[in-house]
Structure formats: C-alpha cells, structure tokens
Amino acid sequence: MLGLPVATIVSEEFAALSEASAREHGYDGLPLVTVPQAFDRLAEEAVRGLATQVAGDVIHALTSPADALREEFRDRWHTSGGHTVVCNVRATLDRAGAR
C-alpha cells in the first residue's frame, strides 16, 4: 500500500490463515514465503538451512513489480475452510468493538 517491498515468511500450516488475514486488512495478494515449519523450535543450523532454501523466494518478493506479485499471490493459499471463517469472525468482532 505504501509502495514498500515486503516478503512475509510464514510456516506452511499458517499460510491460508495469513492470506485470509492479509486480505481482511486490505493486503490482497501479499507475498507469502512459506517454510515447512516454524523457526522457534529449531537449532540455529536448521534455521540457516531453511533461510537458504527460501532466499530466492524472498528476493523475488522484494524485487518484483507489485502488480505482478499481487496477481501471483492472490488466492495462492485461499481456503474455503475454517481459517477464512476465523479471520472473518475476528474482523467482525473488531468492527463491532467486541475485542
């Protein structure tokens, strides 16, 4: 939205939820770079290995034209299951001032 490149790194299990949350906040097509698992329980060497694996995807997200990225990432992780519903409920509660 501000014209600043961004690459959001998320674990695969949270990709659909992350996309839905981004969409709810007006960031449709946000570039999400996925890793197979979260970093919090990994040794430093394993984190470095995962970072090396996704480095090309991060560079792609940071250097590609915004319009092309929006098209590429729009609906990549979309699900019609529970993740989207959870996000919609949270957004509804936020608008109602219930959270």
Buried (B, 14 or more C-beta within 10 A) or exposed (E): EEEEEBBBBBBEEBBBBBBBBBBBEEBEBBBBBBBEEEEEEBEEEEEEEBEEEBEEBBEBBBEEEBEEBBEEBBEBBBBEEEBBEEBEEBBEEEEEEEE
